[in-house]
């Protein structure tokens, strides 16, 4: 299906070339699902994770470039951006999916824990987003940045002690709001998807019955639920500064 962005009236000439999107944290789960969805929609994709070429999940092709490395390193982010430009000639969208989460009591988080969370969740957003936005500005055709955050930013779950990871996830939401305003005139849109519990390998050893109690709808989101939200926000040309919760209503509070 052709992307509706192709015929959009944005800040610059109408796009006629195949569009290019960068996806981080792309070797499994939500990231891999996002890559497959955009390939099916006719995009070129640059996909990144630490060991994506050896993961076996995705295979490089004419429309898919794979870049190994830690997204929290500025050199890796620069390589991703450079690959998009040299292979496909442009960058139209970015999905910041790479992220980590682990829970423990607040007083037990160490400085090493905080450094790890900050490197992946914050630096992993900062460097590649800066590089992508610079290219979008040079193209003068607008663009989209969608970031994966967490429903727990606004609705902490009793018994799931994730205060320090939420420092980083909450920071991403704050940046999304600020950047949406900063780049509105350039038609570069910034949005976020805030999932609740998602059926991924992260929860393979947890009771599905228990996980269903963590949302008022009594449901667990599938990877495709999150992918649908990412696709929508990437292609919704008049939507910016939005955090779309995909959590069965959990962000609305206690039930």
RAGI-V219906 format. One record per residue. N is the residue number from 1. RES is the residue in one small letter. PHI is phi in radians with two decimals (* if undefined). PSI is psi in radians with two decimals (none if undefined). OMEGA is omega as a letter, one per 40 degrees, with the letter a starting at -180 (none if undefined). Layout:
# RAGI-V219906
n->(N N)
res->(RES RES)
phi->(PHI PHI)
psi->(PSI PSI)
omega->(OMEGA OMEGA)
This chain:
# RAGI-V219906
n->(1 2 3 4 5 6 7 8 9 10 11 12 13 14 15 16 17 18 19 20 21 22 23 24 25 26 27 28 29 30 31 32 33 34 35 36 37 38 39 40 41 42 43 44 45 46 47 48 49 50 51 52 53 54 55 56 57 58 59 60 61 62 63 64 65 66 67 68 69 70 71 72 73 74 75 76 77 78 79 80 81 82 83 84 85 86 87 88 89 90 91 92 93 94 95 96 97 98 99 100 101 102 103 104 105 106 107 108 109 110 111 112 113 114 115 116 117 118 119 120 121 122 123 124 125 126 127 128 129 130 131 132 133 134 135 136 137 138 139 140 141 142 143 144 145 146 147 148 149 150 151 152 153 154 155 156 157 158 159 160 161 162 163 164 165 166 167 168 169 170 171 172 173 174 175 176 177 178 179 180 181 182 183 184 185 186 187 188 189 190 191 192 193 194 195 196 197 198 199 200 201 202 203 204 205 206 207 208 209 210 211 212 213 214 215 216 217 218 219 220 221 222 223 224 225 226 227 228 229 230 231 232 233 234 235 236 237 238 239 240 241 242 243 244 245 246 247 248 249 250 251 252 253 254 255)
res->(x x x x x x x x x x x x x x x x x x x x x x x x x x x x x x x x x x x x x x x x x x x x x x x x x x x x x x x x x x x x x x x x x x x x x x x x x x x x x x x x x x x x x x x x x x x x x x x x x x x x x x x x x x x x x x x x x x x x x x x x x x x x x x x x x x x x x x x x x x x x x x x x x x x x x x x x x x x x x x x x x x x x x x x x x x x x x x x x x x x x x x x x x x x x x x x x x x x x x x x x x x x x x x x x x x x x x x x x x x x x x x x x x x x x x x x x x x x x x x x x x x x x x x x x x x x x x x x)
phi->(* -1.28 -1.18 -1.17 -1.17 -1.15 -1.91 -1.33 -1.59 -2.11 -1.31 2.56 -1.20 -1.12 -1.37 -2.14 -1.44 -1.05 -1.51 -2.10 -2.24 -1.78 -2.26 -1.74 1.04 -1.75 -1.44 -2.77 0.95 -1.05 -1.05 -1.12 -1.11 -1.11 -1.02 -1.09 -1.11 -1.31 -1.08 -1.14 -1.56 1.59 -1.54 -1.44 -2.29 -1.92 -1.95 -2.29 -2.81 -0.98 -2.32 -1.19 -1.23 -1.79 -1.22 1.42 -1.33 -2.16 -2.25 -0.99 -2.66 -1.03 -1.92 -2.32 -1.91 -1.94 -2.24 -1.37 2.34 -1.34 -1.10 -1.33 -1.73 -1.07 -1.16 -1.18 -1.04 -1.11 -1.16 -1.09 -1.09 -1.09 -1.09 -1.04 -1.29 -1.27 -1.38 -2.13 1.52 -2.97 -2.33 -1.88 -2.70 -2.41 -2.05 -1.50 -1.75 -1.02 -3.07 -2.30 -2.59 -2.62 -1.92 -2.89 -0.97 -0.87 -1.28 -1.75 -1.18 -1.76 -1.12 -1.15 -1.04 -1.13 -1.09 -1.13 -1.08 -1.19 -1.10 -1.32 -1.38 -1.73 -1.11 -1.15 -1.54 -1.09 -1.16 -1.25 -1.22 -1.01 -1.12 -1.18 -1.14 -1.00 -1.21 -1.08 -1.10 -1.14 -1.30 1.01 -2.27 1.29 2.88 -2.48 -2.24 -2.07 -2.09 -1.54 -2.01 -2.78 -1.12 -1.23 -0.99 -1.80 -2.42 -1.05 -1.81 -1.01 1.59 -1.99 -1.41 -2.19 -1.08 -1.26 -0.99 -1.27 -1.01 -1.31 -1.15 -1.12 -1.09 -1.15 -1.16 -1.07 -1.12 -1.04 -1.08 -1.14 -1.21 -1.03 -1.29 -1.07 -1.98 -1.08 -1.16 -1.56 1.07 -1.71 -1.71 -2.15 -2.42 -2.46 -1.98 -1.97 -1.34 -1.62 -1.29 -2.12 -1.32 -2.26 -1.00 -1.02 -1.94 -1.07 -1.73 -1.85 -1.17 -1.12 -1.10 -1.18 -1.04 -1.17 -1.33 -1.56 -2.47 -1.12 -1.39 1.18 -2.19 -2.04 -1.19 -1.58 -1.00 -1.12 -1.07 -1.23 -1.03 -1.02 -1.17 -1.11 -1.06 -1.01 -1.18 -1.12 -1.82 -1.49 -1.20 -1.98 -2.07 -2.62 1.28 -1.85 -1.96 -1.67 -1.46 -2.14 -2.59 1.12 1.57 -1.10 -1.19 -1.39 1.98 -1.10 -2.38)
psi->(2.34 2.39 2.41 -0.24 -0.36 -0.57 0.33 2.58 1.66 -2.98 1.39 -3.09 2.75 2.39 2.40 -0.36 2.81 2.37 2.70 2.33 2.47 2.37 2.15 2.81 0.79 0.10 -0.27 3.05 -2.33 -0.78 -0.81 -0.66 -0.69 -0.77 -0.86 -0.68 -0.77 -0.53 -0.75 -0.45 0.10 0.29 2.72 2.50 2.36 2.02 2.41 2.49 3.07 -0.77 0.85 -0.56 -0.44 -0.01 -0.50 -0.07 -0.74 2.65 2.25 2.54 -3.04 -0.55 0.08 2.08 2.39 2.34 2.05 2.69 2.82 2.00 -0.29 -0.07 2.27 -0.60 -0.63 -0.77 -0.74 -0.66 -0.67 -0.85 -0.77 -0.69 -0.74 -0.73 -0.79 -0.65 -0.73 -0.15 -0.06 2.97 2.13 -0.44 2.74 2.36 1.93 1.55 -0.44 2.31 2.75 2.73 2.36 2.58 2.46 2.82 2.51 -0.76 -0.14 -0.10 2.34 2.98 -0.58 -0.68 -0.82 -0.71 -0.73 -0.82 -0.74 -0.68 -0.87 -0.87 -0.64 -0.96 -0.57 -0.37 -0.79 -0.98 -0.83 -0.54 -0.74 -0.84 -0.69 -0.75 -0.69 -0.73 -0.71 -0.70 -0.72 -0.59 -0.49 0.71 0.32 -2.89 -3.10 2.42 2.12 2.27 2.40 2.13 -2.25 2.46 -0.37 -0.22 -0.75 -0.27 1.41 2.54 2.15 2.31 -0.17 1.58 1.60 0.63 -0.74 -0.77 -0.58 -0.34 -0.76 -0.77 -0.69 -0.63 -0.64 -0.67 -0.72 -0.74 -0.66 -0.82 -0.80 -0.79 -0.55 -0.68 -0.75 -0.64 0.32 -0.71 -0.43 0.01 0.52 2.01 2.44 2.11 2.96 2.66 2.23 1.63 2.70 -2.33 2.27 2.45 1.48 3.00 -0.33 -0.53 0.33 -0.49 0.18 2.64 2.17 -0.62 -0.70 -0.79 -0.58 -0.39 -0.12 0.16 2.58 -0.44 -0.21 0.61 2.81 2.24 2.51 2.88 -0.71 -0.53 -0.77 -0.73 -0.76 -0.71 -0.70 -0.79 -0.78 -0.88 -0.57 -0.64 0.00 1.68 -0.31 0.40 2.10 2.64 0.43 2.39 1.92 1.97 2.23 1.45 0.33 0.41 0.11 -0.50 -0.20 -0.13 -2.91 2.49 none)
omega->(i i i i a a a i a a a a i a i a i a a i i i i a a a a i a a i i i i a a a i i a i i i a i a a i a a a a a a a a a a a a i a a i a i i i i a i i a a i i i i i i i i i a a a a i a i i a i i i a a i i i i a i i a a a i a i i i a i a i a a a a a i i i a a a i i a a a i i i i i a a a a i a i i a i i a i a i a a i a i i i a a a a i a i a a i i i i i i i i a a i i a a a a i i i a i i i i a a i i a a i i i a a a a a i i i a i i a i a i a a i a i i a i a i i i i i a a i a a a a a i a a i a a i a a i a a a i a i none)
